[in-house]
Amino acid sequence: MELFKKTAAELSDILAKKEISAVELIKDVFARTQAVEDKVKGYITVTQEAALQAADAVDKKRAAGEQLSALAGIPVAIKDNICTKGTLTTCASKMLYNFNPPYNATVIDKLLAQDVVVTGKANMDEFAMGSSCENSSVHPTHNPHNLGCVPGGSSGGSAAVVAAGETPLSLGSDTGGSIRQPAAFCGVVGLKPTYGAVSRYGLIAFASSLDQIGPFGRTIEDTAMLFDAITGHDPLHDSTSVQTLFEGRTRASLNPDVKGMKIGLPKEYFGEGISESVRKNVLAAAETYRAMGAEVFEISLPLSAYVLPIYYILSSAEASSNLARFDGVKYGYRSPNFAEDDLISLYVKSRSEGFGQEVQRRIMLGTYVLSSGFYDAYYKKARAAQRRIKAEFAAAFEKCDIILTPVAPTTAYEIGSKTTNPLEMYAGDICTVSLNIAGLPGLVQPCGFDTEKMPVGMQLIGPHFGEQKLLNAGLAFEQASGLKNIIAEL
């Protein structure tokens, strides 16, 4: 039946009508995984046995007449930095190669309460540090639309398995674009929620003030379904989480009418460095909105020129602090080569051997900007600049409802083409990091293809807790363009 080609919303409907069973669905999905995973390499761990047991439990509940959620029996892949009790959570790092969490992340408990079926743990850049999914200690993930290209990062595995038809939904995390850039490169939908809209408890931290868990799907409706399941206040475990007005209701409130909506196009996001294919497709999307009755006009966000250095100072500083706990003492990797009776040797050897080059690079940068004599010169100034960026966005949203931009300067590039030049890789984050700095929500969806038939994504930015606006606008474009449920031909 090729169930893997159906959307989560379609699968939810036919499961509810008992036209198929959850076991039949998960077997079909794993058959697809078995057929393409050797090419895509989107997973680190596949939990087929546990998934079949979970699907069987859903079927029994449905047969008994229990009231089930819309997500009951729907397969979902989980990024490997989100803790799952009883299943390895490695952050794609040698440092956590054997870490089996004794607890679930809050988002996992929420999903299990709705009877989702977890298919496995998706590959990623080590500790979520990277933009290509090449920094994994396990293997690089390949873009399903062109196996010679990267899927984006750091949530590259989560995006790739959705694009390849290995699962209809997945969870990722976004610190500077790690949901949105892979979504664009792989031709799927990705939502980076407002900071605080989703609990971070159980997300292994990269930069705590910037990290946010979010959903991937192949349609706007599917993405809203998964977002509804994970959003909400977590008073016991995450004091930065908040109660939202839309909690659990964005799918039910979807409205594709954008007539009269004010959409801003920041001129700084369409300047030098943006490829012609990306610029052309995003501006064509703007014309589509104009044809639907939206008011589209140019705005200016001049502080965009400073977002990359601000982001890498702040994120690396927090990474330096957060990753200090991985010392080879309590859990994770411990080097066999340290000198006996020398604790410093244990630390140095374990961290040098356990962390990859990109992680070590960011720890060093973060330690430097936090050190005596440099804290005021770098970190303190970056925090002050962060406040100004927040104010600039707030002023922009007094003029417009949402902002439309590219996601990355280019479409997916060849594997290995940027690994020797980290600064060039970092420059690819220019369109995404500002949202994490300001704590804003961002929605990415496909808006076309380049000359090589690789997906081009567009980014919709909303005010704080403006997810419903973004999803509504995204649905309007999806219906007008027909660009949805894109599955790679492998």
C-alpha positions as CSV (number, residue, x, y, z in Angstrom):
1,M,0.0,0.0,0.0
2,E,3.1,2.2,0.4
3,L,1.8,3.8,3.6
4,F,5.1,5.6,4.0
5,K,3.9,8.1,1.3
6,K,0.9,9.3,3.2
7,T,1.0,12.3,5.6
8,A,0.6,11.9,9.3
9,A,-2.9,13.5,9.1
10,E,-4.0,10.9,6.4
11,L,-2.5,8.1,8.5
12,S,-4.3,9.3,11.6
13,D,-7.6,9.3,9.7
14,I,-7.3,5.8,8.3
15,L,-6.0,4.4,11.6
16,A,-9.1,5.9,13.4
17,K,-11.4,4.3,10.7
18,K,-9.6,0.9,11.3
19,E,-8.7,0.6,7.7
20,I,-5.2,-0.3,8.7
21,S,-3.6,-1.3,12.0
22,A,-0.8,0.5,13.8
23,V,1.3,-2.7,13.4
24,E,0.7,-2.7,9.6
25,L,1.7,0.9,9.4
26,I,4.9,0.5,11.4
27,K,5.9,-2.6,9.4
28,D,5.4,-0.6,6.1
29,V,7.5,2.2,7.5
30,F,10.3,-0.1,8.6
31,A,10.2,-1.8,5.2
32,R,10.9,1.6,3.7
33,T,13.7,2.2,6.2
34,Q,15.3,-1.1,5.4
35,A,15.2,-0.3,1.7
36,V,16.8,3.2,1.9
37,E,18.6,3.6,5.2
38,D,21.9,2.3,3.9
39,K,21.9,5.2,1.4
40,V,20.5,7.9,3.7
41,K,22.1,7.0,7.0
42,G,19.6,9.1,8.9
43,Y,19.4,7.0,12.1
44,I,21.9,6.2,14.8
45,T,19.6,3.7,16.5
46,V,16.5,2.0,15.0
47,T,14.1,0.7,17.7
48,Q,12.1,-1.7,15.5
49,E,11.2,-4.3,18.2
50,A,10.1,-1.6,20.7
51,A,8.1,0.2,18.0
52,L,6.2,-3.0,17.0
53,Q,5.3,-3.6,20.7
54,A,4.1,0.0,21.0
55,A,2.1,-0.3,17.8
56,D,0.5,-3.5,19.0
57,A,-0.4,-1.8,22.3
58,V,-2.2,1.0,20.3
59,D,-4.1,-1.6,18.3
60,K,-5.3,-3.3,21.5
61,K,-6.4,0.1,23.0
62,R,-8.3,0.9,19.8
63,A,-10.0,-2.5,19.7
64,A,-11.1,-2.0,23.3
65,G,-12.8,1.2,22.3
66,E,-10.5,3.5,24.2
67,Q,-10.4,7.2,23.2
68,L,-7.1,7.8,21.4
69,S,-5.2,10.9,20.3
70,A,-4.8,11.9,16.7
71,L,-1.1,10.8,17.0
72,A,-1.9,7.3,18.3
73,G,0.1,4.8,16.3
74,I,1.9,7.5,14.2
75,P,5.7,6.9,13.8
76,V,8.0,9.6,15.1
77,A,11.8,9.7,15.0
78,I,13.7,11.5,17.8
79,K,17.0,13.5,17.5
80,D,19.7,11.8,19.4
81,N,20.2,14.6,21.9
82,I,16.7,14.2,23.4
83,C,16.7,11.7,26.3
84,T,14.8,8.5,25.9
85,K,14.7,6.1,28.8
86,G,15.9,2.7,27.9
87,T,17.3,3.8,24.5
88,L,20.8,5.1,23.9
89,T,21.1,8.9,23.7
90,T,24.6,9.6,22.3
91,C,24.5,13.1,20.9
92,A,26.4,11.4,18.0
93,S,29.5,11.7,20.2
94,K,32.1,9.3,21.3
95,M,31.8,11.1,24.7
96,L,28.3,9.6,25.2
97,Y,28.7,6.4,23.2
98,N,27.1,4.3,26.0
99,F,24.7,6.7,27.7
100,N,21.4,5.1,28.5
101,P,19.3,7.8,30.1
102,P,17.4,6.8,33.3
103,Y,14.6,9.2,32.4
104,N,12.6,10.6,29.5
105,A,12.7,14.2,28.2
106,T,9.4,16.0,28.9
107,V,8.6,16.0,25.2
108,I,9.0,12.2,25.1
109,D,6.7,11.7,28.0
110,K,4.1,13.9,26.2
111,L,4.4,11.9,23.0
112,L,4.2,8.5,24.8
113,A,1.1,9.7,26.6
114,Q,-0.5,10.2,23.1
115,D,0.6,6.7,22.0
116,V,3.1,7.7,19.3
117,V,5.4,5.0,18.1
118,V,9.1,6.0,18.3
119,T,11.0,4.6,15.4
120,G,14.5,5.4,16.6
121,K,17.2,8.1,17.3
122,A,18.2,10.3,14.4
123,N,21.7,11.2,13.5
124,M,23.1,14.7,14.1
125,D,26.2,16.9,14.3
126,E,28.0,16.0,17.5
127,F,26.4,17.8,20.5
128,A,24.3,19.8,17.9
129,M,27.4,21.7,16.8
130,G,27.4,21.9,13.0
131,S,25.4,22.8,9.9
132,S,25.8,19.7,7.7
133,C,25.5,16.5,9.8
134,E,29.1,15.6,8.9
135,N,30.3,16.1,12.4
136,S,28.7,12.9,13.7
137,S,31.1,10.5,15.3
138,V,29.0,7.6,13.8
139,H,28.6,8.5,10.1
140,P,27.5,11.5,8.0
141,T,23.9,11.6,6.9
142,H,23.1,12.0,3.1
143,N,20.5,14.3,1.6
144,P,17.8,12.0,0.2
145,H,17.3,14.3,-2.8
146,N,21.0,13.9,-3.8
147,L,23.1,11.4,-1.8
148,G,26.2,13.4,-2.6
149,C,25.0,16.4,-0.7
150,V,24.6,17.2,3.0
151,P,21.1,17.2,4.6
152,G,21.9,20.3,6.7
153,G,22.5,20.3,10.4
154,S,22.6,19.8,13.2
155,S,19.2,18.0,13.0
156,G,20.2,16.5,9.6
157,G,19.1,13.0,10.5
158,S,15.7,14.1,11.7
159,A,15.0,16.0,8.4
160,A,16.5,13.3,6.2
161,V,14.4,10.4,7.5
162,V,11.2,12.5,7.0
163,A,12.2,13.4,3.4
164,A,13.2,9.8,2.7
165,G,9.8,8.4,3.8
166,E,11.3,6.6,6.7
167,T,8.9,8.3,9.1
168,P,6.2,11.0,8.6
169,L,7.3,13.0,11.6
170,S,10.4,13.7,13.7
171,L,11.7,15.9,16.5
172,G,14.8,18.0,16.2
173,S,16.4,20.8,18.2
174,D,17.4,24.3,17.1
175,T,20.1,26.5,18.6
176,G,21.0,28.6,15.6
177,G,19.0,27.1,12.7
178,S,19.4,23.4,13.3
179,I,15.8,22.6,12.5
180,R,15.2,25.2,9.8
181,Q,18.3,24.7,7.6
182,P,17.9,20.9,7.4
183,A,14.2,21.4,6.6
184,A,15.1,23.7,3.7
185,F,17.9,21.4,2.4
186,C,15.6,18.3,2.5
187,G,12.4,19.9,1.3
188,V,10.3,19.3,4.4
189,V,8.6,21.6,7.0
190,G,10.4,22.5,10.2
191,L,9.2,24.7,13.1
192,K,11.5,26.4,15.6
193,P,9.1,27.4,18.4
194,T,9.4,30.5,20.5
195,Y,11.9,30.1,23.3
196,G,9.9,28.7,26.2
197,A,7.0,27.2,24.2
198,V,8.4,23.7,24.6
199,S,10.1,22.3,27.6
200,R,13.9,21.7,27.3
201,Y,14.0,19.2,30.1
202,G,15.9,16.1,28.8
203,L,17.4,18.0,25.9
204,I,21.2,17.6,26.3
205,A,22.3,21.2,26.3
206,F,24.4,23.0,23.8
207,A,23.5,26.6,24.6
208,S,20.7,26.7,27.2
209,S,19.4,30.2,26.4
210,L,19.2,29.5,22.7
211,D,18.2,25.8,22.4
212,Q,14.6,24.8,21.5
213,I,13.0,21.5,20.6
214,G,10.7,21.5,17.5
215,P,8.9,19.3,15.0
216,F,9.5,18.2,11.4
217,G,6.8,17.1,9.0
218,R,6.1,17.0,5.3
219,T,3.0,19.3,5.5
220,I,2.0,22.2,7.6
221,E,-0.9,20.3,9.2
222,D,1.4,17.4,10.2
223,T,3.9,19.8,11.7
224,A,1.1,21.5,13.7
225,M,-0.1,18.1,15.0
226,L,3.3,17.3,16.4
227,F,3.8,20.8,17.8
228,D,0.5,20.6,19.6
229,A,1.6,17.4,21.3
230,I,4.9,18.8,22.7
231,T,4.1,22.4,23.6
232,G,3.2,23.6,27.1
233,H,4.4,24.7,30.5
234,D,6.6,22.3,32.5
235,P,6.6,23.8,36.0
236,L,8.4,20.8,37.6
237,H,11.4,20.6,35.2
238,D,11.8,23.8,33.1
239,S,11.3,27.2,34.7
240,T,11.8,28.9,31.3
241,S,8.8,27.1,29.8
242,V,5.5,29.0,29.7
243,Q,1.8,28.5,29.3
244,T,0.8,29.5,25.8
245,L,-2.6,30.7,24.5
246,F,-2.5,28.3,21.5
247,E,-1.4,25.3,23.6
248,G,-2.5,22.1,21.8
249,R,-4.8,23.9,19.4
250,T,-2.8,25.2,16.4
251,R,-3.9,22.4,14.1
252,A,-7.6,22.9,15.0
253,S,-7.1,26.7,14.4
254,L,-5.4,26.5,11.0
255,N,-6.8,29.2,8.7
256,P,-5.2,29.8,5.3
257,D,-6.7,33.3,4.8
258,V,-3.8,35.8,4.5
259,K,-5.8,38.6,3.0
260,G,-4.7,41.9,4.7
261,M,-1.7,40.2,6.4
262,K,1.4,42.4,6.4
263,I,4.6,40.6,5.4
264,G,8.0,42.2,5.6
265,L,10.9,41.5,3.4
266,P,14.2,42.5,5.1
267,K,16.5,43.9,2.5
268,E,19.6,42.7,4.4
269,Y,18.5,39.0,3.9
270,F,18.5,39.3,0.1
271,G,21.9,40.9,-0.4
272,E,25.4,39.7,-1.4
273,G,26.0,36.0,-0.8
274,I,22.4,34.8,-1.4
275,S,22.4,32.6,-4.5
276,E,20.2,33.5,-7.4
277,S,18.1,30.3,-7.1
278,V,17.3,31.0,-3.5
279,R,16.6,34.7,-4.0
280,K,14.4,33.9,-7.0
281,N,12.2,31.3,-5.3
282,V,11.8,33.2,-2.1
283,L,10.8,36.4,-3.9
284,A,8.4,34.3,-6.0
285,A,6.8,33.1,-2.8
286,A,6.4,36.8,-1.8
287,E,4.5,37.4,-5.0
288,T,2.3,34.4,-4.3
289,Y,1.4,36.0,-1.0
290,R,0.7,39.3,-2.7
291,A,-1.6,37.6,-5.1
292,M,-3.5,36.1,-2.2
293,G,-4.2,39.5,-0.8
294,A,-1.3,40.0,1.6
295,E,0.5,43.3,1.8
296,V,4.2,42.6,1.1
297,F,6.8,45.3,1.5
298,E,10.5,45.9,2.2
299,I,11.7,46.5,5.7
300,S,15.2,46.9,7.2
301,L,17.0,45.0,10.0
302,P,20.4,46.6,10.0
303,L,21.7,44.7,13.0
304,S,21.6,41.5,10.9
305,A,25.2,42.3,9.9
306,Y,26.3,41.5,13.5
307,V,24.3,38.3,14.3
308,L,26.9,35.8,13.4
309,P,29.6,37.0,15.8
310,I,27.0,37.6,18.5
311,Y,25.7,34.1,18.1
312,Y,29.0,32.3,18.1
313,I,30.2,34.2,21.1
314,L,27.1,33.5,23.1
315,S,26.6,29.9,22.0
316,S,30.2,28.9,22.4
317,A,30.4,30.5,25.9
318,E,27.3,28.5,27.0
319,A,28.7,25.3,25.3
320,S,32.0,25.7,27.2
321,S,30.0,25.8,30.5
322,N,27.5,23.1,29.6
323,L,30.0,20.6,28.3
324,A,32.3,20.9,31.3
325,R,30.3,18.1,33.0
326,F,31.7,15.6,30.5
327,D,34.9,14.8,32.3
328,G,35.3,11.0,32.2
329,V,34.4,10.5,35.8
330,K,30.7,9.9,36.3
331,Y,29.4,8.6,32.9
332,G,30.3,8.5,29.3
333,Y,33.7,8.0,27.7
334,R,36.7,7.5,29.9
335,S,40.1,7.3,28.2
336,P,42.2,4.2,29.0
337,N,45.3,6.2,28.5
338,F,45.4,8.6,31.4
339,A,48.2,8.5,33.9
340,E,47.3,6.8,37.2
341,D,46.8,9.0,40.2
342,D,46.6,12.1,38.0
343,L,43.1,13.6,37.8
344,I,44.1,16.3,35.3
345,S,45.4,13.6,33.0
346,L,42.0,11.8,33.2
347,Y,40.2,15.0,32.2
348,V,42.5,16.0,29.4
349,K,42.7,12.5,27.8
350,S,39.0,11.8,28.1
351,R,37.9,15.1,26.7
352,S,40.5,15.2,24.0
353,E,39.6,11.7,22.8
354,G,35.8,11.9,23.5
355,F,35.0,15.2,21.8
356,G,35.4,15.8,18.0
357,Q,37.2,18.7,16.4
358,E,34.1,21.0,16.0
359,V,33.1,20.5,19.7
360,Q,36.6,21.2,20.9
361,R,36.8,24.3,18.7
362,R,33.7,25.8,20.2
363,I,34.7,24.9,23.8
364,M,38.0,26.7,23.2
365,L,36.3,29.8,21.8
366,G,33.7,29.8,24.6
367,T,36.3,29.4,27.3
368,Y,38.3,32.3,25.7
369,V,35.4,34.8,25.6
370,L,34.5,34.0,29.3
371,S,38.1,34.3,30.5
372,S,39.4,37.1,32.7
373,G,40.3,40.1,30.6
374,F,38.1,39.1,27.7
375,Y,34.6,38.7,29.3
376,D,33.9,42.4,29.1
377,A,35.4,42.7,25.6
378,Y,33.4,39.9,24.0
379,Y,30.7,38.2,26.1
380,K,29.3,41.3,27.9
381,K,29.1,43.2,24.6
382,A,27.4,40.3,22.8
383,R,24.7,40.2,25.5
384,A,24.2,44.0,25.1
385,A,23.9,43.5,21.4
386,Q,21.4,40.7,21.9
387,R,19.1,43.1,23.6
388,R,19.3,45.5,20.7
389,I,18.5,42.8,18.2
390,K,15.4,41.9,20.3
391,A,14.3,45.5,20.2
392,E,14.9,45.8,16.5
393,F,12.6,42.8,15.8
394,A,10.0,44.2,18.2
395,A,10.0,47.4,16.2
396,A,9.7,45.5,12.9
397,F,6.6,43.6,14.2
398,E,4.9,46.9,14.9
399,K,4.8,47.3,11.1
400,C,4.3,43.8,9.9
401,D,2.6,40.6,11.1
402,I,5.4,38.2,9.9
403,I,8.7,38.4,8.1
404,L,9.7,36.4,5.0
405,T,13.4,35.5,4.4
406,P,15.6,32.9,2.8
407,V,16.8,30.1,5.1
408,A,20.4,29.7,3.9
409,P,22.4,31.4,1.2
410,T,22.5,28.3,-0.9
411,T,20.7,25.0,-1.4
412,A,22.4,21.8,-0.1
413,Y,26.1,21.6,-1.0
414,E,28.3,18.6,-1.6
415,I,29.5,16.5,1.3
416,G,33.0,17.4,2.2
417,S,33.0,20.7,0.3
418,K,33.1,22.9,3.5
419,T,34.6,20.8,6.2
420,T,38.1,22.3,5.8
421,N,36.8,25.9,6.2
422,P,34.7,26.2,9.4
423,L,34.2,30.0,8.8
424,E,32.5,29.3,5.5
425,M,30.3,26.7,7.2
426,Y,29.4,29.2,9.9
427,A,28.5,31.9,7.3
428,G,25.7,29.6,6.2
429,D,23.8,30.4,9.4
430,I,23.5,34.1,8.6
431,C,19.7,33.9,8.0
432,T,18.8,31.7,10.9
433,V,20.7,32.6,14.1
434,S,19.0,35.9,14.7
435,L,15.8,34.1,15.7
436,N,17.5,32.2,18.5
437,I,19.2,35.4,19.7
438,A,15.8,37.1,19.9
439,G,13.9,34.0,21.0
440,L,11.5,34.2,18.1
441,P,9.6,31.4,16.3
442,G,10.5,30.5,12.7
443,L,8.7,28.2,10.2
444,V,10.5,26.8,7.2
445,Q,8.8,25.1,4.2
446,P,9.7,24.3,0.6
447,C,9.1,27.1,-1.9
448,G,10.7,25.6,-5.0
449,F,13.7,24.0,-6.5
450,D,17.1,25.1,-7.9
451,T,18.5,24.2,-11.3
452,E,19.8,20.9,-9.9
453,K,16.3,20.0,-8.7
454,M,17.4,20.5,-5.0
455,P,14.8,21.9,-2.6
456,V,14.7,25.6,-1.8
457,G,13.2,26.6,1.5
458,M,11.7,29.9,2.8
459,Q,11.6,31.1,6.4
460,L,8.6,32.8,8.0
461,I,9.5,34.7,11.2
462,G,6.8,35.7,13.7
463,P,6.6,37.7,17.0
464,H,7.0,35.9,20.3
465,F,4.4,33.1,20.5
466,G,3.2,33.9,16.9
467,E,3.3,30.2,15.9
468,Q,-0.4,30.3,14.8
469,K,0.3,33.2,12.4
470,L,3.2,31.3,10.9
471,L,1.3,28.1,10.5
472,N,-1.6,29.9,8.9
473,A,0.6,31.7,6.5
474,G,2.5,28.5,5.8
475,L,-0.7,26.7,5.0
476,A,-1.9,29.4,2.7
477,F,1.3,29.1,0.6
478,E,1.3,25.3,0.7
479,Q,-2.2,25.3,-0.7
480,A,-1.4,27.9,-3.4
481,S,1.9,26.3,-4.4
482,G,1.1,22.6,-4.0
483,L,4.5,22.1,-2.5
484,K,3.9,19.5,0.2
485,N,4.5,15.9,1.1
486,I,7.7,15.9,-0.9
487,I,9.4,12.5,-0.6
488,A,12.7,11.8,-2.3
489,E,12.9,9.2,-5.0
490,L,15.6,6.9,-3.8
